[in-house]
Amino acid sequence: MRRKNHHEDETTMKLLCLILVSYSLSSLANGFLPPRTLLHDNFSGTESNDFLTTKELCLRCCFTVDFQDHRRFEQRYYEFLDNFRPSEGPIFLKICGESACNGISNDYISVLAKKFGAAVVSLEHRYYGKSSPFKSLTTENLRYLSSKQALFDLAVFRHYYQKSLNLKLNKANVENSWFVFGVSYSGALSAWFRLKFPHLTCGSLASSAVVQAVYNFTEFDQQIGESAGAECKTALQETTKLVEQRLQSNGKVLKTLFGASELDIDGDFLYFLADAAVIAFQYGNPDKLCGPLVDAKNAGEDLVDAYAKYVKEYYLGSFGVSVQTYNQKHLKDTALSDQSGDRLWWFQVCTEVAYFQVAPSNDSIRSSKVDARHHKNLYHLDLCKNVFGEGIYPDVDMTNIYYGGTKIAGSKIIFTNGSQDPWRHASKQTSSPDMPSYLITCHNCGHGTDMRGCPQAPLNPEGDASNCSSPDAVHKVRQQMIENIDLWLSECQNLGRSYM
Protein backbone atom coordinates (compact mmCIF):
# COMPACT_ATOMS: atom_id res chain seq x y z
CA MET A 1 0.00 0.00 0.00
CA ARG A 2 1.32 3.48 -0.89
CA ARG A 3 2.40 5.47 2.18
CA LYS A 4 0.72 8.83 2.73
CA ASN A 5 2.94 11.87 2.82
CA HIS A 6 2.72 14.50 5.57
CA HIS A 7 0.50 16.73 3.44
CA GLU A 8 -2.01 13.95 2.95
CA ASP A 9 -1.96 13.08 6.66
CA GLU A 10 -2.63 16.68 7.58
CA THR A 11 -5.48 16.88 5.09
CA THR A 12 -6.96 13.70 6.50
CA MET A 13 -6.91 15.10 10.04
CA LYS A 14 -8.48 18.36 8.99
CA LEU A 15 -11.35 16.32 7.62
CA LEU A 16 -11.61 14.27 10.78
CA CYS A 17 -15.22 13.95 11.79
CA LEU A 18 -16.46 14.69 15.25
CA ILE A 19 -18.74 11.71 15.45
CA LEU A 20 -21.81 12.72 17.38
CA VAL A 21 -24.05 10.32 19.17
CA SER A 22 -27.36 11.67 18.04
CA TYR A 23 -30.63 11.78 19.88
CA SER A 24 -34.11 11.73 18.47
CA LEU A 25 -36.58 14.49 19.21
CA SER A 26 -38.24 12.26 21.75
CA SER A 27 -35.11 12.58 23.90
CA LEU A 28 -34.94 16.37 23.84
CA ALA A 29 -35.81 16.35 27.52
CA ASN A 30 -32.19 15.37 28.13
CA GLY A 31 -30.64 18.74 27.21
CA PHE A 32 -29.13 21.39 29.52
CA LEU A 33 -30.80 24.32 31.26
CA PRO A 34 -28.78 27.37 32.32
CA PRO A 35 -30.47 30.67 33.26
CA ARG A 36 -30.26 33.90 31.39
CA THR A 37 -27.73 35.56 33.65
CA LEU A 38 -25.42 32.60 33.11
CA LEU A 39 -25.46 33.04 29.38
CA HIS A 40 -23.98 36.38 28.53
CA ASP A 41 -20.19 36.33 28.16
CA ASN A 42 -19.71 40.07 28.64
CA PHE A 43 -16.44 39.56 30.47
CA SER A 44 -14.48 39.26 27.19
CA GLY A 45 -13.76 42.63 25.75
CA THR A 46 -12.48 43.85 22.41
CA GLU A 47 -9.13 45.36 23.39
CA SER A 48 -6.01 43.65 22.07
CA ASN A 49 -4.87 42.58 25.57
CA ASP A 50 -8.23 40.94 26.28
CA PHE A 51 -7.22 37.86 24.26
CA LEU A 52 -4.15 35.65 24.02
CA THR A 53 -5.15 34.99 20.42
CA THR A 54 -8.07 35.58 18.06
CA LYS A 55 -6.62 33.68 15.09
CA GLU A 56 -9.31 31.25 13.98
CA LEU A 57 -8.64 27.66 12.95
CA CYS A 58 -11.28 25.27 11.68
CA LEU A 59 -12.06 21.62 12.06
CA ARG A 60 -14.43 19.83 9.73
CA CYS A 61 -16.94 18.02 11.90
CA CYS A 62 -19.77 15.64 11.32
CA PHE A 63 -23.04 14.87 13.00
CA THR A 64 -25.00 11.71 12.47
CA VAL A 65 -28.55 10.56 12.93
CA ASP A 66 -27.97 6.86 12.42
CA PHE A 67 -24.25 6.70 11.66
CA GLN A 68 -25.08 6.68 7.93
CA ASP A 69 -25.39 10.49 7.82
CA HIS A 70 -21.96 12.05 7.35
CA ARG A 71 -22.86 15.67 6.74
CA ARG A 72 -20.14 17.99 8.01
CA PHE A 73 -19.98 21.43 9.56
CA GLU A 74 -17.05 23.63 10.52
CA GLN A 75 -16.17 24.01 14.19
CA ARG A 76 -13.91 26.90 15.16
CA TYR A 77 -10.94 26.54 17.49
CA TYR A 78 -7.89 28.49 18.68
CA GLU A 79 -4.37 27.69 19.83
CA PHE A 80 -1.79 29.73 21.76
CA LEU A 81 1.74 28.34 21.80
CA ASP A 82 3.85 31.28 23.00
CA ASN A 83 4.65 29.62 26.34
CA PHE A 84 4.67 26.04 25.13
CA ARG A 85 7.65 23.82 25.90
CA PRO A 86 7.22 21.13 23.20
CA SER A 87 9.38 18.52 24.92
CA GLU A 88 7.44 18.24 28.19
CA GLY A 89 4.83 21.01 28.30
CA PRO A 90 1.18 20.13 28.93
CA ILE A 91 -1.79 21.14 26.82
CA PHE A 92 -4.48 23.20 28.55
CA LEU A 93 -7.90 22.73 26.95
CA LYS A 94 -9.98 25.79 27.80
CA ILE A 95 -13.62 25.00 27.10
CA CYS A 96 -15.77 27.62 25.41
CA GLY A 97 -19.34 27.71 26.64
CA GLU A 98 -22.74 29.07 25.73
CA SER A 99 -21.77 32.01 23.55
CA ALA A 100 -19.64 32.81 20.52
CA CYS A 101 -15.97 32.01 21.15
CA ASN A 102 -13.97 34.87 19.64
CA GLY A 103 -10.58 33.87 20.96
CA ILE A 104 -8.74 32.66 24.05
CA SER A 105 -9.38 35.18 26.81
CA ASN A 106 -6.41 36.62 28.62
CA ASP A 107 -7.51 35.62 32.11
CA TYR A 108 -5.63 33.66 34.78
CA ILE A 109 -5.01 30.80 32.36
CA SER A 110 -2.28 32.94 30.78
CA VAL A 111 -0.46 33.00 34.12
CA LEU A 112 -0.85 29.23 34.47
CA ALA A 113 0.34 28.64 30.91
CA LYS A 114 3.54 30.60 31.62
CA LYS A 115 4.13 28.73 34.86
CA PHE A 116 3.67 25.26 33.38
CA GLY A 117 5.02 25.94 29.87
CA ALA A 118 1.63 24.94 28.46
CA ALA A 119 -0.05 25.24 25.12
CA VAL A 120 -3.61 26.59 25.35
CA VAL A 121 -6.31 25.44 22.96
CA SER A 122 -10.00 26.27 22.88
CA LEU A 123 -12.85 24.75 20.88
CA GLU A 124 -16.04 26.69 20.17
CA HIS A 125 -19.20 24.99 21.45
CA ARG A 126 -21.29 23.51 18.67
CA TYR A 127 -24.09 25.75 17.34
CA TYR A 128 -22.63 28.92 18.88
CA GLY A 129 -20.70 31.61 17.02
CA LYS A 130 -19.38 30.28 13.72
CA SER A 131 -19.80 26.60 14.61
CA SER A 132 -23.42 25.99 13.64
CA PRO A 133 -24.41 22.92 11.62
CA PHE A 134 -27.54 24.70 10.34
CA LYS A 135 -28.58 28.10 9.02
CA SER A 136 -32.06 27.58 10.43
CA LEU A 137 -32.34 26.94 14.16
CA THR A 138 -35.71 25.22 14.25
CA THR A 139 -36.45 22.96 17.18
CA GLU A 140 -35.95 20.01 14.83
CA ASN A 141 -32.49 21.26 13.88
CA LEU A 142 -31.49 21.83 17.51
CA ARG A 143 -31.70 18.13 18.31
CA TYR A 144 -27.90 17.85 18.17
CA LEU A 145 -27.39 20.60 20.77
CA SER A 146 -26.69 19.21 24.23
CA SER A 147 -23.97 18.94 26.84
CA LYS A 148 -23.47 15.30 25.88
CA GLN A 149 -22.78 16.18 22.26
CA ALA A 150 -20.41 18.95 23.37
CA LEU A 151 -18.40 16.46 25.44
CA PHE A 152 -18.02 14.15 22.44
CA ASP A 153 -16.83 17.14 20.40
CA LEU A 154 -14.18 17.89 23.00
CA ALA A 155 -13.03 14.27 23.15
CA VAL A 156 -12.57 13.97 19.40
CA PHE A 157 -10.99 17.42 19.18
CA ARG A 158 -8.46 16.42 21.84
CA HIS A 159 -7.53 13.37 19.72
CA TYR A 160 -7.36 15.45 16.54
CA TYR A 161 -5.28 18.24 18.04
CA GLN A 162 -2.69 15.91 19.59
CA LYS A 163 -2.11 14.28 16.20
CA SER A 164 -2.04 17.66 14.50
CA LEU A 165 0.53 18.96 16.98
CA ASN A 166 2.70 15.87 16.52
CA LEU A 167 2.72 16.49 12.78
CA LYS A 168 3.62 20.13 13.28
CA LEU A 169 6.53 19.17 15.57
CA ASN A 170 7.52 16.20 13.41
CA LYS A 171 6.99 13.76 16.24
CA ALA A 172 5.34 10.36 16.25
CA ASN A 173 3.17 8.75 18.93
CA VAL A 174 3.77 11.54 21.44
CA GLU A 175 1.11 12.18 24.07
CA ASN A 176 1.36 15.44 25.97
CA SER A 177 -0.29 15.72 29.37
CA TRP A 178 -3.70 17.39 29.08
CA PHE A 179 -5.60 19.46 31.64
CA VAL A 180 -9.10 20.88 31.13
CA PHE A 181 -10.43 24.27 32.27
CA GLY A 182 -13.86 25.88 32.30
CA VAL A 183 -15.94 28.52 34.06
CA SER A 184 -19.72 28.41 34.66
CA TYR A 185 -21.46 26.09 32.16
CA SER A 186 -18.07 25.34 30.61
CA GLY A 187 -16.91 24.66 34.18
CA ALA A 188 -19.57 21.97 34.39
CA LEU A 189 -18.40 20.63 31.02
CA SER A 190 -14.86 20.55 32.40
CA ALA A 191 -15.95 18.43 35.37
CA TRP A 192 -18.13 16.21 33.19
CA PHE A 193 -15.33 15.74 30.65
CA ARG A 194 -13.04 14.41 33.36
CA LEU A 195 -15.91 12.23 34.63
CA LYS A 196 -16.81 10.74 31.25
CA PHE A 197 -13.36 10.71 29.60
CA PRO A 198 -10.83 10.19 32.43
CA HIS A 199 -8.43 8.58 29.96
CA LEU A 200 -8.11 11.84 28.03
CA THR A 201 -7.02 14.28 30.75
CA CYS A 202 -4.86 14.42 33.88
CA GLY A 203 -7.50 16.50 35.64
CA SER A 204 -9.80 19.48 35.35
CA LEU A 205 -10.58 22.85 36.89
CA ALA A 206 -14.32 23.39 37.32
CA SER A 207 -14.69 27.07 38.20
CA SER A 208 -18.19 28.11 39.35
CA ALA A 209 -19.27 24.86 37.73
CA VAL A 210 -23.06 24.41 37.67
CA VAL A 211 -23.04 20.62 37.86
CA GLN A 212 -26.39 20.26 39.64
CA ALA A 213 -29.52 20.55 37.52
CA VAL A 214 -32.21 22.36 39.52
CA TYR A 215 -35.91 22.71 38.75
CA ASN A 216 -36.95 25.24 41.42
CA PHE A 217 -33.77 27.18 42.09
CA THR A 218 -34.91 29.16 45.16
CA GLU A 219 -31.40 29.19 46.65
CA PHE A 220 -30.39 31.53 43.84
CA ASP A 221 -32.64 34.34 45.10
CA GLN A 222 -31.74 33.62 48.72
CA GLN A 223 -28.06 34.11 47.94
CA ILE A 224 -28.79 37.48 46.33
CA GLY A 225 -30.38 38.55 49.62
CA GLU A 226 -27.34 37.39 51.61
CA SER A 227 -24.88 39.03 49.21
CA ALA A 228 -26.82 42.31 49.24
CA GLY A 229 -26.79 42.74 53.01
CA ALA A 230 -29.67 43.96 55.16
CA GLU A 231 -30.01 47.55 53.88
CA CYS A 232 -29.70 46.76 50.19
CA LYS A 233 -31.91 43.69 50.48
CA THR A 234 -34.70 45.76 52.04
CA ALA A 235 -34.38 48.39 49.33
CA LEU A 236 -34.54 45.73 46.60
CA GLN A 237 -37.61 44.11 48.17
CA GLU A 238 -39.42 47.45 48.42
CA THR A 239 -38.51 48.18 44.82
CA THR A 240 -39.98 44.86 43.71
CA LYS A 241 -43.28 45.59 45.50
CA LEU A 242 -43.53 49.04 43.93
CA VAL A 243 -42.79 47.61 40.49
CA GLU A 244 -45.52 44.98 40.87
CA GLN A 245 -48.03 47.67 41.88
CA ARG A 246 -47.18 49.99 39.00
CA LEU A 247 -47.12 47.13 36.52
CA GLN A 248 -50.78 46.54 37.35
CA SER A 249 -51.81 50.18 37.23
CA ASN A 250 -49.78 51.47 34.26
CA GLY A 251 -47.52 48.81 32.82
CA LYS A 252 -46.67 50.63 29.57
CA VAL A 253 -45.33 53.68 31.37
CA LEU A 254 -43.32 51.50 33.75
CA LYS A 255 -41.72 49.44 30.98
CA THR A 256 -40.84 52.59 29.07
CA LEU A 257 -39.16 53.99 32.18
CA PHE A 258 -36.82 50.99 32.15
CA GLY A 259 -36.22 51.12 28.40
CA ALA A 260 -38.07 47.83 28.00
CA SER A 261 -41.32 48.77 26.25
CA GLU A 262 -40.83 45.93 23.75
CA LEU A 263 -41.44 43.31 26.48
CA ASP A 264 -45.16 42.66 26.07
CA ILE A 265 -45.17 39.66 28.43
CA ASP A 266 -45.05 40.83 32.05
CA GLY A 267 -43.08 37.75 33.09
CA ASP A 268 -40.34 38.65 30.60
CA PHE A 269 -40.18 42.17 32.03
CA LEU A 270 -40.00 40.96 35.65
CA TYR A 271 -37.28 38.46 34.72
CA PHE A 272 -35.34 41.27 33.08
CA LEU A 273 -35.55 43.38 36.25
CA ALA A 274 -34.52 40.46 38.47
CA ASP A 275 -31.48 39.69 36.31
CA ALA A 276 -30.42 43.33 36.35
CA ALA A 277 -29.96 43.09 40.12
CA VAL A 278 -28.37 39.63 40.00
CA ILE A 279 -25.62 40.70 37.65
CA ALA A 280 -24.19 43.18 40.17
CA PHE A 281 -23.48 40.40 42.69
CA GLN A 282 -22.71 37.66 40.17
CA TYR A 283 -19.91 39.61 38.54
CA GLY A 284 -18.44 41.47 41.50
CA ASN A 285 -19.98 44.93 41.21
CA PRO A 286 -22.38 45.06 44.21
CA ASP A 287 -21.72 48.70 45.03
CA LYS A 288 -22.89 49.87 41.61
CA LEU A 289 -26.38 48.69 42.60
CA CYS A 290 -26.55 48.93 46.36
CA GLY A 291 -24.91 52.32 46.75
CA PRO A 292 -27.41 54.42 44.76
CA LEU A 293 -30.42 52.31 45.78
CA VAL A 294 -29.74 52.57 49.52
CA ASP A 295 -28.97 56.28 49.14
CA ALA A 296 -32.32 56.80 47.39
CA LYS A 297 -34.19 54.93 50.14
CA ASN A 298 -32.49 56.91 52.91
CA ALA A 299 -33.25 60.18 51.12
CA GLY A 300 -36.91 59.27 50.65
CA GLU A 301 -36.57 59.27 46.87
CA ASP A 302 -38.51 57.11 44.43
CA LEU A 303 -36.89 53.67 44.50
CA VAL A 304 -38.32 52.70 41.11
CA ASP A 305 -36.72 55.75 39.51
CA ALA A 306 -33.41 54.97 41.20
CA TYR A 307 -33.52 51.36 40.05
CA ALA A 308 -34.46 52.36 36.49
CA LYS A 309 -31.43 54.67 36.40
CA TYR A 310 -29.17 51.77 37.44
CA VAL A 311 -30.72 49.42 34.90
CA LYS A 312 -30.34 51.81 31.98
CA GLU A 313 -26.90 53.16 32.87
CA TYR A 314 -25.26 49.94 34.05
CA TYR A 315 -27.13 46.81 32.97
CA LEU A 316 -28.13 48.05 29.53
CA GLY A 317 -25.30 50.57 29.32
CA SER A 318 -21.81 49.65 30.47
CA PHE A 319 -22.55 45.95 31.05
CA GLY A 320 -24.12 45.78 27.61
CA VAL A 321 -27.18 43.54 27.89
CA SER A 322 -29.86 43.89 25.21
CA VAL A 323 -33.53 44.01 26.21
CA GLN A 324 -34.42 41.72 23.33
CA THR A 325 -32.64 38.90 25.16
CA TYR A 326 -35.77 38.76 27.33
CA ASN A 327 -38.28 39.03 24.49
CA GLN A 328 -39.90 35.72 23.63
CA LYS A 329 -40.56 37.00 20.12
CA HIS A 330 -36.79 37.27 19.69
CA LEU A 331 -36.24 33.84 21.23
CA LYS A 332 -38.60 32.32 18.65
CA ASP A 333 -36.51 33.64 15.74
CA THR A 334 -35.01 30.60 14.00
CA ALA A 335 -32.77 32.51 11.57
CA LEU A 336 -29.06 32.13 12.30
CA SER A 337 -27.56 35.47 13.38
CA ASP A 338 -25.13 37.08 15.81
CA GLN A 339 -27.99 37.12 18.34
CA SER A 340 -28.84 33.41 18.07
CA GLY A 341 -27.05 32.57 21.31
CA ASP A 342 -30.11 33.63 23.31
CA ARG A 343 -32.32 31.05 21.62
CA LEU A 344 -29.61 28.36 21.77
CA TRP A 345 -29.01 28.79 25.48
CA TRP A 346 -32.70 28.71 26.30
CA PHE A 347 -32.98 25.49 24.32
CA GLN A 348 -30.28 24.00 26.50
CA VAL A 349 -32.11 25.40 29.53
CA CYS A 350 -35.42 23.93 28.43
CA THR A 351 -34.05 20.46 27.76
CA GLU A 352 -31.57 19.42 30.45
CA VAL A 353 -31.01 21.43 33.62
CA ALA A 354 -33.70 24.07 34.14
CA TYR A 355 -32.06 26.31 36.76
CA PHE A 356 -35.46 27.98 36.98
CA GLN A 357 -34.85 31.01 39.20
CA VAL A 358 -38.03 31.33 41.23
CA ALA A 359 -38.95 33.29 44.33
CA PRO A 360 -38.69 31.50 47.69
CA SER A 361 -41.98 31.12 49.55
CA ASN A 362 -41.06 34.09 51.76
CA ASP A 363 -38.51 36.91 52.05
CA SER A 364 -37.80 36.94 48.30
CA ILE A 365 -35.98 39.60 46.29
CA ARG A 366 -37.46 38.82 42.89
CA SER A 367 -41.13 38.96 42.06
CA SER A 368 -43.10 35.86 43.02
CA LYS A 369 -45.08 36.34 39.80
CA VAL A 370 -42.19 34.62 38.00
CA ASP A 371 -42.65 31.18 39.46
CA ALA A 372 -42.43 27.60 38.19
CA ARG A 373 -44.23 26.05 41.14
CA HIS A 374 -47.85 27.19 40.94
CA HIS A 375 -50.17 25.59 38.41
CA LYS A 376 -51.59 29.01 37.48
CA ASN A 377 -48.20 30.60 36.93
CA LEU A 378 -45.80 28.42 34.96
CA TYR A 379 -43.66 31.14 33.44
CA HIS A 380 -40.61 29.03 32.63
CA LEU A 381 -42.49 26.05 31.25
CA ASP A 382 -44.76 28.36 29.26
CA LEU A 383 -41.66 30.00 27.80
CA CYS A 384 -40.19 26.64 26.78
CA LYS A 385 -43.45 25.64 25.14
CA ASN A 386 -44.01 29.01 23.46
CA VAL A 387 -40.48 29.23 22.07
CA PHE A 388 -39.77 25.60 21.16
CA GLY A 389 -43.13 23.86 20.96
CA GLU A 390 -44.83 20.97 22.72
CA GLY A 391 -42.82 18.30 24.48
CA ILE A 392 -39.82 20.41 25.46
CA TYR A 393 -39.27 19.91 29.16
CA PRO A 394 -36.18 19.78 31.40
CA ASP A 395 -35.78 16.34 32.91
CA VAL A 396 -33.43 17.41 35.69
CA ASP A 397 -33.61 14.03 37.39
CA MET A 398 -32.18 12.29 34.33
CA THR A 399 -29.46 14.93 33.99
CA ASN A 400 -28.40 14.47 37.60
CA ILE A 401 -28.51 10.69 37.28
CA TYR A 402 -26.31 10.86 34.17
CA TYR A 403 -23.67 13.22 35.60
CA GLY A 404 -24.19 12.77 39.35
CA GLY A 405 -24.98 16.39 40.21
CA THR A 406 -23.10 17.51 43.31
CA LYS A 407 -22.50 13.82 44.08
CA ILE A 408 -20.37 13.49 40.95
CA ALA A 409 -18.21 10.36 41.28
CA GLY A 410 -15.15 11.71 39.52
CA SER A 411 -11.52 12.24 40.45
CA LYS A 412 -8.85 14.93 40.05
CA ILE A 413 -11.40 17.72 39.62
CA ILE A 414 -10.86 21.11 41.32
CA PHE A 415 -14.08 22.95 42.19
CA THR A 416 -13.92 26.68 42.96
CA ASN A 417 -16.63 29.20 43.82
CA GLY A 418 -16.99 32.83 44.86
CA SER A 419 -18.83 33.58 48.10
CA GLN A 420 -21.21 36.15 46.56
CA ASP A 421 -22.12 34.12 43.48
CA PRO A 422 -25.72 32.78 43.46
CA TRP A 423 -24.67 30.03 41.06
CA ARG A 424 -22.50 28.37 43.68
CA HIS A 425 -25.61 26.61 44.99
CA ALA A 426 -25.65 24.54 41.80
CA SER A 427 -21.96 23.67 42.22
CA LYS A 428 -20.05 21.18 44.34
CA GLN A 429 -19.16 23.07 47.52
CA THR A 430 -17.78 20.28 49.66
CA SER A 431 -14.48 18.49 49.16
CA SER A 432 -14.27 14.76 48.63
CA PRO A 433 -11.30 12.46 47.91
CA ASP A 434 -9.41 13.66 44.84
CA MET A 435 -11.97 16.45 44.30
CA PRO A 436 -11.11 19.51 46.43
CA SER A 437 -13.63 22.34 46.62
CA TYR A 438 -12.47 25.87 47.44
CA LEU A 439 -14.61 28.89 48.35
CA ILE A 440 -13.14 32.36 47.76
CA THR A 441 -14.71 34.70 50.30
CA CYS A 442 -14.77 38.45 49.81
CA HIS A 443 -17.21 41.34 49.25
CA ASN A 444 -16.93 41.22 45.43
CA CYS A 445 -15.97 37.59 44.81
CA GLY A 446 -18.50 36.29 42.32
CA HIS A 447 -18.69 34.02 39.28
CA GLY A 448 -15.29 32.64 38.24
CA THR A 449 -13.23 34.81 40.58
CA ASP A 450 -10.31 32.36 40.54
CA MET A 451 -9.90 32.83 36.78
CA ARG A 452 -11.19 36.40 36.31
CA GLY A 453 -10.17 38.30 39.42
CA CYS A 454 -12.34 41.24 40.54
CA PRO A 455 -14.68 42.42 39.30
CA GLN A 456 -15.47 39.42 37.12
CA ALA A 457 -16.79 41.68 34.36
CA PRO A 458 -15.37 43.42 32.45
CA LEU A 459 -12.29 41.31 31.81
CA ASN A 460 -9.20 41.83 33.96
CA PRO A 461 -6.01 40.93 32.06
CA GLU A 462 -4.44 37.81 33.58
CA GLY A 463 -7.30 37.64 36.07
CA ASP A 464 -5.94 40.55 38.14
CA ALA A 465 -7.18 40.14 41.72
CA SER A 466 -5.87 43.45 43.08
CA ASN A 467 -9.37 44.96 43.06
CA CYS A 468 -10.85 42.12 45.09
CA SER A 469 -11.77 43.25 48.61
CA SER A 470 -9.52 40.44 49.83
CA PRO A 471 -6.79 39.70 47.25
CA ASP A 472 -5.17 37.29 49.72
CA ALA A 473 -8.29 35.09 49.65
CA VAL A 474 -7.94 34.78 45.86
CA HIS A 475 -4.18 34.19 45.98
CA LYS A 476 -4.61 31.45 48.60
CA VAL A 477 -7.05 29.48 46.46
CA ARG A 478 -4.95 30.02 43.33
CA GLN A 479 -1.95 28.57 45.13
CA GLN A 480 -4.00 25.52 46.10
CA MET A 481 -5.11 25.18 42.46
CA ILE A 482 -1.48 25.31 41.30
CA GLU A 483 -0.47 22.64 43.79
CA ASN A 484 -3.26 20.33 42.59
CA ILE A 485 -2.48 20.91 38.92
CA ASP A 486 1.25 20.41 39.49
CA LEU A 487 0.69 17.17 41.42
CA TRP A 488 -1.67 15.64 38.89
CA LEU A 489 0.46 16.63 35.89
CA SER A 490 3.52 15.18 37.62
CA GLU A 491 1.71 11.91 38.24
CA CYS A 492 0.78 11.76 34.57
CA GLN A 493 4.34 12.41 33.44
CA ASN A 494 5.83 9.91 35.89
CA LEU A 495 3.60 7.22 34.41
CA GLY A 496 4.28 8.36 30.86
CA ARG A 497 0.60 9.09 30.25
CA SER A 498 -1.51 12.02 29.08
CA TYR A 499 -4.13 11.13 31.67
CA MET A 500 -4.58 9.73 35.16
Secondary structure by P-SEA (a helix, b strand, c coil): cccccaaaaaaaaaacccccccccccccccbbbbccccccccccccccccccccbbbbbbbbbbcccccbbbbbbbbccccccccccbbbbbbbbbcccccccccccaaaaaaaaabbbbbbbcccccccccccccccccccccccaaaaaaaaaaaaaaaaaaaaaaacccccccbbbbbbcaaaaaaaaaaaaaccccccbbbbccccccccccaaaaaaaaaaaacaaaaaaaaaaaaaaaaaaaccaaaaaaaacccccccaaaaaaaaaaaaaaaaacccccccaaaaaaaaaacccaaaaaaaaaaaccccccccccccccccccccccccccaaaaaaaaaaacccccccccccccccccccccccccccaaaaaaaaaacccccccaaaaaaaaccccccccccbbbbbbccccccccccccccccbbbbbbbcccccccccccccccccccccccccccccaaaaaaaaaaaaaaaaaaaaaaaaaccccc
